């Protein structure tokens, strides 16, 4: 089964189980949740990028602060 076929199967099953009005409402909720997840993901990526840039500007390459301690022990 291809991805498109799976989506059609799930939508058909949802139509049978929920009916057209409830399926429409459910799809609206799913779309809203997807938009919220994308917004949170974008916010997280922006914050992470800003933190990494700030650490790099402070002269701390990505992840190197722990590397120096391990290297001294060997």
Backbone as JSON Lines, residues from 0, in Angstrom:
{"i":0,"aa":"X","n":[0.83,-1.18,0.0],"ca":[0.0,0.0,0.0],"c":[0.88,1.24,0.0]}
{"i":1,"aa":"X","n":[0.61,2.18,-0.89],"ca":[1.35,3.43,-0.94],"c":[0.82,4.41,0.09]}
{"i":2,"aa":"X","n":[1.58,5.5,0.27],"ca":[1.19,6.5,1.27],"c":[-0.16,7.12,0.95]}
{"i":3,"aa":"X","n":[-0.41,7.44,-0.32],"ca":[-1.68,8.03,-0.73],"c":[-2.85,7.08,-0.51]}
{"i":4,"aa":"X","n":[-2.61,5.81,-0.79],"ca":[-3.63,4.79,-0.59],"c":[-3.97,4.64,0.89]}
{"i":5,"aa":"X","n":[-2.94,4.7,1.74],"ca":[-3.16,4.59,3.19],"c":[-3.99,5.77,3.7]}
{"i":6,"aa":"X","n":[-3.71,6.96,3.21],"ca":[-4.48,8.13,3.64],"c":[-5.94,7.99,3.22]}
{"i":7,"aa":"X","n":[-6.16,7.57,1.99],"ca":[-7.54,7.37,1.53],"c":[-8.26,6.31,2.35]}
{"i":8,"aa":"X","n":[-7.56,5.24,2.7],"ca":[-8.15,4.19,3.53],"c":[-8.54,4.73,4.9]}
{"i":9,"aa":"X","n":[-7.64,5.49,5.53],"ca":[-7.93,6.04,6.86],"c":[-9.08,7.04,6.79]}
{"i":10,"aa":"X","n":[-9.1,7.88,5.76],"ca":[-10.2,8.84,5.62],"c":[-11.52,8.12,5.37]}
{"i":11,"aa":"X","n":[-11.5,7.08,4.55],"ca":[-12.72,6.3,4.31],"c":[-13.21,5.62,5.57]}
{"i":12,"aa":"X","n":[-12.29,5.05,6.33],"ca":[-12.65,4.42,7.59],"c":[-13.21,5.45,8.57]}
{"i":13,"aa":"X","n":[-12.56,6.61,8.63],"ca":[-13.05,7.68,9.51],"c":[-14.44,8.15,9.11]}
{"i":14,"aa":"X","n":[-14.69,8.21,7.81],"ca":[-16.0,8.61,7.32],"c":[-17.06,7.61,7.74]}
{"i":15,"aa":"X","n":[-16.74,6.32,7.66],"ca":[-17.69,5.29,8.08],"c":[-17.94,5.31,9.59]}
{"i":16,"aa":"X","n":[-16.88,5.49,10.37],"ca":[-17.0,5.42,11.82],"c":[-17.59,6.7,12.4]}
{"i":17,"aa":"X","n":[-17.09,7.85,11.95],"ca":[-17.5,9.12,12.56],"c":[-18.66,9.81,11.84]}
{"i":18,"aa":"X","n":[-18.77,9.6,10.56],"ca":[-19.76,10.32,9.79],"c":[-19.13,11.59,9.25]}
{"i":19,"aa":"X","n":[-19.77,12.22,8.26],"ca":[-19.15,13.36,7.59],"c":[-18.94,14.59,8.48]}
{"i":20,"aa":"X","n":[-19.9,14.91,9.34],"ca":[-19.76,16.11,10.17],"c":[-18.69,15.94,11.24]}
{"i":21,"aa":"X","n":[-18.7,14.81,11.92],"ca":[-17.71,14.57,12.96],"c":[-16.31,14.4,12.37]}
{"i":22,"aa":"X","n":[-16.21,13.79,11.18],"ca":[-14.91,13.64,10.52],"c":[-14.36,15.02,10.17]}
{"i":23,"aa":"X","n":[-15.2,15.9,9.66],"ca":[-14.77,17.27,9.32],"c":[-14.26,17.98,10.57]}
{"i":24,"aa":"X","n":[-14.97,17.86,11.68],"ca":[-14.55,18.48,12.93],"c":[-13.23,17.88,13.4]}
{"i":25,"aa":"X","n":[-13.1,16.57,13.31],"ca":[-11.88,15.89,13.74],"c":[-10.7,16.34,12.89]}
{"i":26,"aa":"X","n":[-10.89,16.45,11.59],"ca":[-9.8,16.89,10.72],"c":[-9.4,18.33,11.03]}
{"i":27,"aa":"X","n":[-10.36,19.15,11.43],"ca":[-10.04,20.51,11.86],"c":[-9.16,20.52,13.09]}
{"i":28,"aa":"X","n":[-9.47,19.66,14.04],"ca":[-8.65,19.54,15.25],"c":[-7.25,19.04,14.93]}
{"i":29,"aa":"X","n":[-7.16,18.08,14.02],"ca":[-5.86,17.54,13.62],"c":[-5.03,18.63,12.94]}
{"i":30,"aa":"X","n":[-5.64,19.41,12.07],"ca":[-4.93,20.49,11.38],"c":[-4.44,21.54,12.38]}
{"i":31,"aa":"X","n":[-5.28,21.87,13.38],"ca":[-4.89,22.84,14.4],"c":[-3.71,22.31,15.22]}
{"i":32,"aa":"X","n":[-3.78,21.04,15.6],"ca":[-2.69,20.44,16.39],"c":[-1.4,20.4,15.58]}
{"i":33,"aa":"X","n":[-1.5,20.1,14.29],"ca":[-0.32,20.08,13.42],"c":[0.3,21.47,13.34]}
{"i":34,"aa":"X","n":[-0.52,22.5,13.2],"ca":[-0.01,23.87,13.14],"c":[0.68,24.26,14.45]}
{"i":35,"aa":"X","n":[0.1,23.86,15.58],"ca":[0.71,24.14,16.88],"c":[2.06,23.43,17.02]}
{"i":36,"aa":"X","n":[2.12,22.19,16.57],"ca":[3.36,21.42,16.63],"c":[4.44,22.06,15.75]}
{"i":37,"aa":"X","n":[4.08,22.48,14.55],"ca":[5.03,23.13,13.66],"c":[5.54,24.44,14.25]}
{"i":38,"aa":"X","n":[4.64,25.2,14.89],"ca":[5.03,26.47,15.52],"c":[6.0,26.21,16.68]}
{"i":39,"aa":"X","n":[5.72,25.21,17.49],"ca":[6.6,24.87,18.6],"c":[7.95,24.38,18.09]}
{"i":40,"aa":"X","n":[7.94,23.59,17.03],"ca":[9.18,23.09,16.44],"c":[10.02,24.23,15.9]}
{"i":41,"aa":"X","n":[9.4,25.17,15.22],"ca":[10.11,26.33,14.68],"c":[10.7,27.17,15.8]}
{"i":42,"aa":"X","n":[9.93,27.37,16.85],"ca":[10.4,28.13,18.01],"c":[11.59,27.45,18.67]}
{"i":43,"aa":"X","n":[11.51,26.13,18.82],"ca":[12.6,25.38,19.43],"c":[13.87,25.47,18.58]}
{"i":44,"aa":"X","n":[13.72,25.31,17.26],"ca":[14.87,25.4,16.37],"c":[15.5,26.79,16.42]}
{"i":45,"aa":"X","n":[14.69,27.83,16.45],"ca":[15.21,29.19,16.52],"c":[15.96,29.43,17.82]}
{"i":46,"aa":"X","n":[15.4,28.97,18.93],"ca":[16.05,29.15,20.22],"c":[17.36,28.36,20.28]}
{"i":47,"aa":"X","n":[17.35,27.13,19.78],"ca":[18.56,26.31,19.77],"c":[19.64,26.96,18.91]}
{"i":48,"aa":"X","n":[19.27,27.47,17.76],"ca":[20.22,28.13,16.87],"c":[20.82,29.36,17.54]}
{"i":49,"aa":"X","n":[19.98,30.14,18.22],"ca":[20.47,31.34,18.91],"c":[21.44,30.96,20.03]}
{"i":50,"aa":"X","n":[21.12,29.92,20.77],"ca":[22.0,29.47,21.85],"c":[23.34,28.98,21.31]}
{"i":51,"aa":"X","n":[23.31,28.22,20.22],"ca":[24.54,27.71,19.62],"c":[25.39,28.86,19.06]}
{"i":52,"aa":"X","n":[24.74,29.84,18.43],"ca":[25.46,31.0,17.92],"c":[26.11,31.79,19.05]}
{"i":53,"aa":"X","n":[25.38,31.96,20.16],"ca":[25.92,32.68,21.31],"c":[27.11,31.93,21.9]}
{"i":54,"aa":"X","n":[27.02,30.62,22.0],"ca":[28.13,29.83,22.54],"c":[29.33,29.9,21.6]}
{"i":55,"aa":"X","n":[29.08,29.89,20.31],"ca":[30.18,29.97,19.34],"c":[30.86,31.34,19.4]}
{"i":56,"aa":"X","n":[30.08,32.41,19.6],"ca":[30.65,33.75,19.7],"c":[31.46,33.92,20.97]}
{"i":57,"aa":"X","n":[31.12,33.16,21.99],"ca":[31.88,33.22,23.25],"c":[33.18,32.44,23.15]}
{"i":58,"aa":"X","n":[33.49,31.91,21.97],"ca":[34.72,31.17,21.77],"c":[34.62,29.72,22.14]}
{"i":59,"aa":"X","n":[33.42,29.21,22.26],"ca":[33.2,27.83,22.65],"c":[32.63,27.08,21.46]}
{"i":60,"aa":"X","n":[33.45,26.36,20.69],"ca":[32.9,25.6,19.57],"c":[31.88,24.58,20.05]}
{"i":61,"aa":"X","n":[31.01,24.17,19.17],"ca":[29.91,23.27,19.52],"c":[30.41,22.01,20.2]}
{"i":62,"aa":"X","n":[30.08,21.84,21.47],"ca":[30.37,20.62,22.2],"c":[31.81,20.46,22.64]}
{"i":63,"aa":"X","n":[32.65,21.47,22.5],"ca":[34.07,21.28,22.81],"c":[34.38,21.47,24.29]}
{"i":64,"aa":"X","n":[33.47,22.02,25.07],"ca":[33.78,22.26,26.48],"c":[33.96,20.96,27.25]}
{"i":65,"aa":"X","n":[33.28,19.9,26.88],"ca":[33.45,18.61,27.54],"c":[34.64,17.84,26.96]}
{"i":66,"aa":"X","n":[34.96,18.09,25.71],"ca":[36.02,17.37,25.03],"c":[37.38,17.65,25.67]}
{"i":67,"aa":"X","n":[37.62,18.88,26.08],"ca":[38.89,19.24,26.68],"c":[39.14,18.52,27.98]}
{"i":68,"aa":"X","n":[38.14,18.34,28.8],"ca":[38.3,17.65,30.08],"c":[38.66,16.18,29.85]}
{"i":69,"aa":"X","n":[37.99,15.54,28.9],"ca":[38.26,14.12,28.61],"c":[39.67,13.94,28.05]}
{"i":70,"aa":"X","n":[40.1,14.89,27.25],"ca":[41.41,14.8,26.63],"c":[42.53,14.92,27.68]}
{"i":71,"aa":"X","n":[42.32,15.74,28.7],"ca":[43.32,15.94,29.75],"c":[43.5,14.68,30.58]}
{"i":72,"aa":"X","n":[42.44,13.9,30.75],"ca":[42.5,12.69,31.58],"c":[43.31,11.59,30.9]}
{"i":73,"aa":"X","n":[43.33,11.56,29.58],"ca":[44.01,10.47,28.84],"c":[45.47,10.71,28.75]}
